[in-house]
Amino acid sequence: MLIHLKTLGCRLNEAELETWAQAFQKSGHQITRQAEAAHLIVLNSCAVTQDAARKSRQLIRRIHRDNPQAKLVVSGCYATLNEDEAASLLGVDLVVSNKDKDQLVEKTLTELNMDSMPALSTEPGEISLFTRGRQRAFVKVQDGCRYRCTFCIVTVARGEENSRPVQAVIDEINALHRQGITEVILTGVHLGGYGSDLGNNLSDLIKAILAETSIPRLRLGSLEPWELPGDFFELFSNPRLMPHLHLPLQSGSDTVLRRMARRCKTEEFAAIVSQLRAQIPHFNVTTDIIVGFPGETEQEWLDSFDFIKQTGFGHIHIFTYSSREGTKAAGLPDQLSNDIKKQRSRQLHELADDMKQTFFADNVGLEFPVLWEGYSEALDDGKQRVFGYTPNYLRVACVIDGDVSVENRTLNCVVTAVGESSVCGELVLK
């Protein structure tokens, strides 16, 4: 049976997709990139915003329209928060809520009568990441969150915190490495809360991975800037732990942060960033910002803008606030007009672009080991443009001969120039 896996939303969704892909393969089925050729399509949906929920509905309809013969299974946050609605959409054969995600493959094969004996032995011959065009793996280490930021619906959809045992994570990473993966990204809803239910913490997990695996590159997914263990920063002295963190700030105004029920003040955030940059030169800090949160005054916006500018980020994910049913923020007074939100969003996009270009420029002339991806662009002169990522998560474009393959190889590159969405580089031939 040919199975196509699709996701909307966060890296955690991507990690779950990979787990399902491996399980489907072990059951004797094949993963395909072509949705139109699939007998079964599994969608991991998103509902972080009303717009994300709308896109999830649209994608479900489009999947069924493009391949009406395929069985369709829907899981994820949209399917969990709107189970009856998802089940009623044309073409949906099965809805699996977040609490049952661990049994998704088993439920799919039994409830849709798709059981089959494995064609070969237990380990798949070609890792599903490569089958789906990926060179790095997202590894889910925990789910759920014990905090309730007032804008967030994900904690409702994902439930309480639940951490995977250290050994299970290590076993998965070692299995991925044996199959050719050289970079893994640890993900979770509240990654910094890892181990709160196990009696250990994120630092313990990272130390164990570095000690008990030989994976060359370990990266951390989005990490809330609080509850970081005391020895956390020292871990980055190991070159296998990549010098990049995505730390969601959400606002640079302390009064707005209080209304958001965030647990990190701007002073504490600034101290974290300073410590990282002091320890590792060219450490890349990226962030999320919500523009136009309810009650955000002009002064609060100016304070936020100034703090963001003063901090400097390699990249910002900018979200224009939209009311999300089921969250406390939806009932807060003084909701802002769309015109004000659009104006502030434009201002922040301009600043974010400037800061990204500045960070790009700061890295020109440096040499990095780059993990090169499979995607490339053919050029007119028989050359090709290939893309990869530096340890500090700079996207690099490099022109090489058309008959050379660098896919999933880590080769050194010197950053030579600044582009619009990436830096340009030259391979270092040794």
N, C-alpha and C positions, 0 to 999 in steps of 0.2 A: 504494500500500500504506500502511495506517495503522500507525504504530509508536508504542508507548508505552514510555517510558524510566523506570526506577525505580532508586532507590539506597538503600542502607543505609550508615551510617557517616560518614566524614569529608568535609570540603569538597573534598578531592582527588578523591574519587569523583564529587562533583557537577560538578567541572570536566571530568572525563573524559566524563561524560554529555553535557555541552554540546558537546564536540568531536564526539562520535558523532552528536548531533542535527543539527549543521550538515552533516556528511558524508552522512547519510541524505537530508537535504533536497536536497543537490546531486546526489544520485543519482535524484532525481525522486519521492521518497517524502514522506509527510506525518507530522508529529508530532502525536499526540493525547493529551489529558489523560485520556481515558476508556479504562482498561485493558480493560473489557469489550467495547469496539468495535474493539480492535486486531487486526491480522493477525499482528503480531510484537511480542513483549515482550522487552526487554533489561533484565536485572537486574545492577547492579554491587554485588556482595555484600561483606560485612564479616566479619572474624574476629578483631578486636582483643581480644575476650574469648571465653570459651567460650559465654557467653550470646549474644553477637553471632553466633557461628556457628550456634547453635540457632535464633535468629530468622531467619537467612538460609535455613535449611532449611524453617522454617515458612512463610516468605514464598513460597518456590518452590512449595510444595504448594498454598498458597492461590491463587496466580496461576493455576496449572493448573486448580484446581477451579472458579474463577470464569470462566475462559475457556479451556476445553479445546481449542478449535479453533486457538488462536493458537500459532504457533511460539514457543519460549522459548529464549533465549540467556542463559547465566549467565557472568559474569566476576567479577573482584575477588578479594579476599584469601581468602575462604572457598573459592571455586572453584579457586584456585591451590594452597592447602594441602591440599585434600580433593578433588582432581580426579576420582578414580574414584567417590567417594561422590556428588558433585554430578551426575556424568554418569548415575548409576544412578537418580536420583530421577525419579519419574513425571512425564512431560511435558517434561523437558529435552531439547532437540534438539541443542544445541551448547554446549560449554564452551570458553571462551577464557581462557587464563591471563594473568596480569599481563604476562609478557614479550611476549605477542602482542597486547596491547591496541591498539597503534597500527594493527594490521591487522583490528580487530574488524569494522568495517563491511564491508570487502572480503571477509573470511572468511564473514560471515553471508550476504551476497548470493550468493556463489558456492557455498558448501557447502550452503546450504539452497535453492538454485535460485531465488533471488529477484531476479536481475538485472533491471534495467529501464533504459530510456533516460530521461534527464531530461525531465520534462514541459515545463520552461522552460529558461532559460539557467542559468549556474552559480550565481549568487547567489540564495539563497532570498528570497522576497518578504516573509515575516514571520519575524523572528528566533525561533528555537525557544525561547529563554528566555521570551519573552512567551507563546508557545504553551503553555508549561508553567507559566505563572503566576509568572515570576520578573522582578524589576526590576534585579537586579545580576548580574554574571557572575563566576564563578570561573575564573581562568586558571592552568592548571598550568604551572609554570616549571621544576620538577625532580621527579625520582622517586628512590626509594631512599635508603639511609642507611648511612654507613660505621661507625656506632657500634652497640653491642649492649647497650642497657639490659636488665637481667636480666629484666624483666617483659614485654618487648615482643616480640611475634610478627610485627609488621608488617614489621620489617627483613628477616625471613626471607622473607616473602611478596613483598616489593617488590624485593629484590635490592640491587645496588650503586648508588651515586649516578650520576645521569645528568641533566645540565642541558640545557635548551633554549637554543639560541643567542639572544642578545639581540634580534637583528633579527626572529626568528620571533615572539617575545613581543610586540614592538612592532607588527608587522604584524597580529597577532590583536587586540590592543587597539584599533588604529585601525579594523579591520573592525567590531568590536563597537560602537565609538562611532558609526560611520557608520549603524549600524542602530538607533540610539536608546538604547543603554546609556550611562549616565552614571557608573556606579561599577563598578570591577572589584576583585576580591580575588585577590592572588597566593597560590598554594598550592603545597605540596610536602610530601613526607614529612619531609625535613630542609631546610626553607626557608632557614635560616641557612647551610647548606652550599652554597647556589647558587654555581656557578662554580668549585667545587673541581676540576672536570675540564676547565674551559675557560680557566683562567688569569685569571679575574676574580672578582668577589664580588657579594653582594646589593646593596651600596651602588651599585656600578657599574650594575647593572640598573635600580634605582630612578631614578638620575640620568638614565639614557637614556630611560626611560619619561616622566619629567617634561619632558625636553627635546624628545622626538620624537613625543609624542602630546599631544592637548589634552583627554584624558579629565578631567572635572572632579574626580572622587573616586577616589583610589587607596588601597586598604586592604591590609594584610598579614594572611595567615592565621596559624595557630599557628606560633610561632617559638621554637625551643629557646634558652634564655638563655645561650648561649655562642658563641664565634667571631663575635661581632658586630663588623663592621669599625669602625675607629677613628672614621671620620666618620659613622657610622650615625645617631647622635643628632641631628646638625645637620640632617639631611634633614627633620625634622619642622617646621622653621621654614617650610617651604613648605606653605601651607594646603590644597593639593590632596592631601597625604599625611595621611590621617585619624589623629587622635590617640588611637588605641586599639591595644593589643597584647595578644594572648593568649600569655602566657609560662608554659608548664607548669613548675610548681615540683615537684610530685609529693609532696614531704615537706618539712616545716620543720625536720627533724632531720638534722644532717650525718652522723651514723653510719648512719642509714637510707639517706640519699642514696648513701653509699659502697656499701652492699649492693645498691642499685639500679644501680650503675655510672653514676650521673649525673655530669656534668662541671662542675656549677655548685654551689658551696657557698652556704650561706644568706647569708654576708657579701657575696659577689659579686652575688647576686640582689638584695639590699637596695640595693646601690650602683646597679644598673641602674634600679631603680624610682625611686630618689631623683633620678637624673639626668633621667629622663623627666619627672617631676612638676615639677622645678625649671625645666625649659625650657618646658613647655606647661601652663598652669593647667588643672585638671580633666581631665588625661590619664587615660584609663581603662585600668587594668591588670586583666586577668582571668586565671584560671589553672586548672590541673588539679591535683587532690590524690588520691592513692591512700591509702585508710584501711585499716589492718590488714595492712600488708606483713609478710611472714614475719620473725619475731623482734622485731617492734616492741614494745618494753617500755613499761610505763606512763610511765616518765620520758621516753622518746623521744617518746611521744605528747604528753605535756604540753609538751615543748620545741617540738614541731611546731605544736601548737595556739597556743602563745604567739607564735611567729614569724608565723604566719598572721594572728593578731589584730593584732599590732604593724604588719605591712605594710599590711593593709587592701586588699581587692579589690572591684572592681565586681561581679564574679560569679565563682563557683567551680563547675566541673564536678567533682563528687565521685564517685569510683569506689571501691566496696568491693572490696578485693582478692579475686580468685578465681584459683585455680591454673590456669595455661594450659599445656597440654601442649606441649612443644617449646621452652619457655623455661628459662633457668637458675634463675629464682626458684622454679619448680615443685619443684625438688629441694632447696631450702634448708631447713634444720632450723627447728623452732619455728614451725610454721604455727599461726596464731591460730584460736581458736574463733569460730563464727558469732556467738555472743552478744556477745563483746568487740567484734567488727567492727561489729555493728549499733549497739551503745552509742556507739562513737566516731563512727560515721557520723551518728547523731542529733545529737550534740554539735556536729559540724562544720556540719551543715545549719542548725542554729539560729544559729550564728555567721555563716555565709554570708548568711543572710537579713537579719540585723542590718546587716552591712556593706553589702549591696546597698541597703537602705533609707537608710543614711547617705549613700552616694554619690548616690542619687537626690536626697536633701534638699540636698546641697551644690550641686546644679545648678538648684534652684528659683530663678526670677527671671532666669535667663540666656536670651538669645536665640540660636537656632541655625538654620542652614540645614538643613532636614530633607528627605530623599529619601522621598517618600510611595509606599507600595506599592499594589498593586491590590486587596488584600483589604480589605473593610470590613464593618461590622455595621450592619444597618438598625435604627433606633430607632422608637419608637411615634409620635413627633411629626413625622414627615416628615424627621427629621434622620438623619444617619449618623455612625458613629464610624470614622475612618480611622486608619491606623497607618503609622509611618515611623521612620527612624533618624537621630539626630544624628550629626555627625562623630565624636564620642567614643562612639558605639555605644550610646546610650540609646534604648530603644524608647519612642516617644511615641504617645499616643492623643489624638485631637483630634475634637471634634464639629463637623460642618459641615452645611450644607444638603444634602438628599438628592439634589438635581439637579446638584450640583457634582462635577466629576471632578478629582482631583489626582494620579491614577495616573502614576507615573514622572516627576513634576515635583519640583523642589527649591524649596520655599517656606519662608520664615522662620517660626519658631514660638517663642513664649515659653513656657518651662516654668513651669507655674502651681501644680502640686501633685504629691504623691507617691501613686502607686497601688501595688497589690500586686506586679504583674509588669511594670509600665511606669510612666512619668511621664505626667501630663496636661499638655496644652498648649493654647494658643490661636494660631491663625494670625495673622500680622502682615499686615494688609491695607494695601497701599501704592497 
